[in-house]
Amino acid sequence: MIDDEKTQKPIPPGQDQEYEESEVNIEGRRVTVRTRKVPPLPDWTKTEIVGQPVPRVDGVDKVTGRAKYTSDVQLPHMLYAIAVRSELPHARIKNISIEKALAHPGVHAVLLPKDVERYIMGNPFAGTLPLLTLEPKYTGEEIAVVAAETELQAEDAARLIQVDYEPLPFVLDPEVSMTDKSPVKFFPEGNFTGGGFGQRKIGQPSVHTRGDLDVGFKEADHIFEETFRTEPQQHACMEVHGTTASWDGDHLTVWESTQGVFGVQEEISRVFTLPMNDVRVIGTHMGGGFGSKGGAGKQTMLAVLMARRTGRPVKMVLSRHEDFMGVYRPASIQHYKVGVKNDGRLTAIEMKSVNAVGAYMSGSMWGNSSPMTQQMYACANVRTEDRAVFTNTPPPGAMRGPSNVQNAWGLEQLMDLIAHKLNMDPIELRMRNDVKVDQVTHQPYHSKGLAECFKLGAEKFHWDEKRLRRNDPASTKKYGVGMASQIWGGGGGPPATAIVKINQDGSINLLTGAADIGTGTRTVMSQICAEELGVAVDRIHVTNADTETTPYTLPSYGSITLASSGPAVRSAANDAKRQLLDLAAGSLGVKPEELSSKDGFIFVTAQPDKRMKFEAAAGAMPERTLVGRGYRGPNPKGQSLNAFGAQFCEVEIDIHSGEVKVLKFVAAHDSGRVINPHTFASQVKGGITMGTGYALSERRLIDKNTGVPVTASLLEYRPPTSLDAPVDIEVYSVDVPYTANNIGAKGVGEPPLIATAPAIANAVYHATGVRVKSNPITPEKIIDGLKSLGGRT
Amino acid sequence: MIDDEKTQKPIPPGQDQEYEESEVNIEGRRVTVRTRKVPPLPDWTKTEIVGQPVPRVDGVDKVTGRAKYTSDVQLPHMLYAIAVRSELPHARIKNISIEKALAHPGVHAVLLPKDVERYIMGNPFAGTLPLLTLEPKYTGEEIAVVAAETELQAEDAARLIQVDYEPLPFVLDPEVSMTDKSPVKFFPEGNFTGGGFGQRKIGQPSVHTRGDLDVGFKEADHIFEETFRTEPQQHACMEVHGTTASWDGDHLTVWESTQGVFGVQEEISRVFTLPMNDVRVIGTHMGGGFGSKGGAGKQTMLAVLMARRTGRPVKMVLSRHEDFMGVYRPASIQHYKVGVKNDGRLTAIEMKSVNAVGAYMSGSMWGNSSPMTQQMYACANVRTEDRAVFTNTPPPGAMRGPSNVQNAWGLEQLMDLIAHKLNMDPIELRMRNDVKVDQVTHQPYHSKGLAECFKLGAEKFHWDEKRLRRNDPASTKKYGVGMASQIWGGGGGPPATAIVKINQDGSINLLTGAADIGTGTRTVMSQICAEELGVAVDRIHVTNADTETTPYTLPSYGSITLASSGPAVRSAANDAKRQLLDLAAGSLGVKPEELSSKDGFIFVTAQPDKRMKFEAAAGAMPERTLVGRGYRGPNPKGQSLNAFGAQFCEVEIDIHSGEVKVLKFVAAHDSGRVINPHTFASQVKGGITMGTGYALSERRLIDKNTGVPVTASLLEYRPPTSLDAPVDIEVYSVDVPYTANNIGAKGVGEPPLIATAPAIANAVYHATGVRVKSNPITPEKIIDGLKSLGGRT
């Protein structure tokens, strides 16, 4: 979890030559951190390895099944733990009978809510989230845990635990929960709070305001009022949440499927009052996180606790069904009122959002949908209000492009709607409201390639031609195109540290704390390291995500991994290289600064044939292993660092069945320097695929009468299969210089998902005239829309 | 294994400001290495943690059985490998039938000599040692390996392999092997070579010579000619040799019970032609090495090979019986001719030694027994000749105090014999021949506390009083005292690197490549780190001996660990501290150089109440984890670094049974600064216990007719049990300043064993008049000696 307290620690006073302030933007949260000044490195002008489509360094391991994931961890004498979960959305538990479970073969222990306290001694987990509870507030909430020698024994024993519930009233609809009619009172001050990262108070929305709405609406030639809705979205990672915990005396080792080992270490250390160096968290290969594995999960703490209780290693891996009863992207209801001049300029935006954030405070910070509204388009008069409303559902969490993905669904459809109304090209409308200064921070954007994305994307998509194409009135197939654009806080930042070891044979060990959550982190970090050292990428072996042996880095969330850890890796490689050049200078009879390293050779820059092999220099290293260390330096002051993009989409709709088929996507992104076109394109394609599911098929449904999730499986939830996902996706990067860090990259993890769903919705409108304001765009909604339009199609 | 080629790599030319030459003395081998210059740190004047008897940081883990050793490593789907070994000391193998073994349940593979070649492609292991052979040259040599799902299945299958031998003649006695009568010719040029580390040639002894023997003997008032013999000594580690190997694609992980993970990594990398970063060697807790685990063993390579062949992790842990058929300290025969003046001054020493080094070249470098003869006592005219003679026995290896332990048995008895003859106090004789300059290198000793050891030891032992005490003629119990002294190459040296990470909560991770072979390395390194940082020792967690995640250091042999890695640890801690002080300086409003760190506080040195808690400074670290890096700097030039010591012993002998009981030991050692009196004393007591076994009970016997070892078990080999070991051992360190490295320590691993056995032999002589010149001093030898003395007792 993001830990506000730590990052926002007050900066000690005093004149300090070694440090300066730097701003980091994580998941839309801007934090100022003190940062060690780092010797600057020259921008790369020409690269040999960076920018190349290097195959994934762990690709063979993954496709052959050799790569180890958390569920592959096997320890001698390991037990399996399974939770007993509430069957009701709100209840008081009168009794739990565990005798039968304890008597079941292979069972070692059952943990109940009362057992938790003596281990964690009042230290809260994730704010106020109980690890086990006697008053479950959502279906699936953890009540007890059982551990046994085999998974089957644990499952059977969990079923033998008898829970006597006293059912309590519950509320699922946030619009009901917000009112006096709510049958549940979550807090005395009310059933909602503000959403997002700022100061928040129960009973009050979080508000951003600038200018004067009245003035703005008066200036307007047109006023649009629209409401958009988004459904919850499940992360549905290929790999479910899982932990294996093993105590060795007071030293704890945890294998975790996580985006950030250091956050998990911090949280375990805090909850169990352990020194951080007694908590070793090891990340494994990851089958996706998408924000759901940013910190420790409940299963992390429960596995640790059960391992303590039983004196045995404990593995707790959720089932797919359990995973679906956990974290997700919150639902939103977005009310917009927008004033526009005839020429398309926005004069006022008022937005009120309602976001359903489950039964606990912990999910509320993700309960906002307005960051793009505040920033994306030039507008002097803006007011946004976000309400994070409590309901009897699990707390949501960060999910790839949190807030912006919901926000874009509304805002980017609204822009399309306005463009159609004003009879303007949607690109032209957006360009007319382009802005070079971040309207929230009042800082200029360090670089903004949005116009370039529009230009390149439109050209590659043949936007002008396709947009004007008419459908054949006689055909039941209708074709349409749509586009949407996107902003995301980018550029990462400190703290991040890396270590580069040069071995005697010239092979390299790169040690970085960064998790590779499936995005290709090992590969791009290897490229950066190889580029800086001037050796082939296969000379690098990456060890990552181990709190004991690799140095600190922020978690792999917020699209910050590359831009945070990458510069640290380059610095570490440079530090190692400088030491090696010192040595080679002696051999070549020149000064170190006269030397370069490239293609496996160290050579006199001005006289390239005066050279020695990299491994020959390494072979002569008196240290046997050179250790290079690199810290991530500060971001430039007074500038906003953001990634931008635009996506273009073509759909085919069968007006008889209402079925939507995505024919083509063109994505143009400004993510700074692309380290690896392969992994860059994979990220974008993955985002578009996920966005297609959000737009067309995914539904997290809860039975309104019982509060029980009814789509808690991959089959019923319906993320896109390989047959549903768009096949024809073209990915482009616009080449806008970015010099805010020493590798020139902004990161591209979340941006590709943000514009996808509204681009599809806009294409659906273009094809059919049906504006679907709530996702997913089901055939029923299309058919209903067509019906209400009358004979238009 | 020590790798001459790497360390002695020619130093590249060129004027190099960053490096200088430095000499390191490892197991009596002096090598010159280039060394990075390191910023000097002030000598510690007053210490808080260093010098304290801190309990072992891993003590609880060890006594509770939680500490993991190589044989505890369990991997999913792991196979167990067992070798088929030669039953004859020399044979040609005509056929190996493996069908029955392959058909045995659970068996996965059998490896034969022909299979080895395609994996190692001609790369030799340990010089010329075959991994598997069709012409075994000693009983127990490896012929084949079988791997099965369980240990029992592997054992059974190994027994089902039928080997058809053609017996060949063999030779066990080195004095026979050296002559034309030898039935075996090991090399065309002869059956011996020089012993030791210098240039050696088959058929020629290694020779050290200075002055003129003829002149020396002419000057002498007395000439002594004596022959001493030593038996082979087994390491008999509590933990036997073992390896677990696991391939993950082309990336290999090896868990090894080893004194040095980096040497094992180098050797595997060389033999299997793998990049070093694809070979991860992890050291575990160690139940002793004593030199026998300095590098990769055959079982290391065979486990790696079998894991490659089967595609499964493979564990190969030797049985105790197999361990006894392997490496050991070589036997020696030492002929001395010494000229002495009436006043005790030595005028000439001629020494010829014969050392039995098994059937392969690999053991020959340990085949010398003369380093103390060359160095210990002032003498202008010296000639030593060492012959390493081949026999049909396994190759010996380094064993705690190699060469010096054998040499001391002869030399220190000889000095005693001379003192008795001249009617001098043996201490006085030794002091008369004291020398301040290393007679081999012609360099002065950086520090030499030998005289202080004599003085302190004699005082604590009440030497003068006890030496003059007379035995009761009527009693069957005779009492006597003896002493001996010792020199050892000490002081360690580069290369060694360490990393110190400060976590946000002020807890520390120390990363060092050094193995803790049972000597307390984790503890003393923690103390050094804690002292330098100014925090309590329990704030330090050590991660060590992992080639992938910890930095390079030389193996834990040659008593170099503390003096090599310790200074690197202090440098790394200092580097981390300086970074933290930079930060704290900002908070306290002073300059970093005005700050100190002690007792968990960072404070203004001149104003100690102006302070902040160490963890408060750590909590404000922008880097979240600070990474300190330290390299071991060079040793001072032109000086010899050595450790010295003297041991005093009292024995009780039953002249009816011939039984020798060691009543008391006093040991005084000059090892530089003592980091931890507990672990220091444990080292000394362990050495004395091992030396007592060497003196009195241990025997590695081989049946002369069949060549089969007959004492290949702990029961039969007879290392001292807790009832045999001396109980009353007093340990002292003399306080002689040593400033050759930044922690002031020389190391104490091997020295305590060197003087023990001759001190006992000298006490036996003092008690009975019987001079036992061959170890062990059995009751039979005492009784025989008493008989030949006639009625003296």
Interface residues (C-beta under 8 A of the other chain):
Chain A: K6 K9 I11 P12 P13 G14 Q15 D16 E18 Y19 V33 R34 T35 R36 V60 D61 T64 R66 K68 Q74 L75 P76 D248 G249 H251 F262 E266 S269 P275 M276 N277 D278 P494 P495 T497 I499 K501 N503 Q504 D505 S507 I508 N509 L511 R539 I540 H541 T543 D546 E548 T549 T550 P551 Y552 Q579 D582 L583 A585 G586 S587 L588 G589 G619 A620 P622 E623 R624 T625 V627 R629 Y631
Chain B: K6 K9 P12 P13 G14 Q15 D16 E18 Y19 V33 R34 T35 R36 V60 D61 T64 R66 K68 Q74 L75 P76 D248 G249 H251 F262 E266 S269 P275 M276 N277 D278 P494 P495 T497 I499 K501 N503 Q504 D505 S507 I508 N509 L511 R539 I540 H541 T543 D546 E548 T549 T550 P551 Y552 Q579 D582 L583 A585 G586 S587 L588 G589 G619 A620 P622 E623 R624 T625 V627 R629 Y631
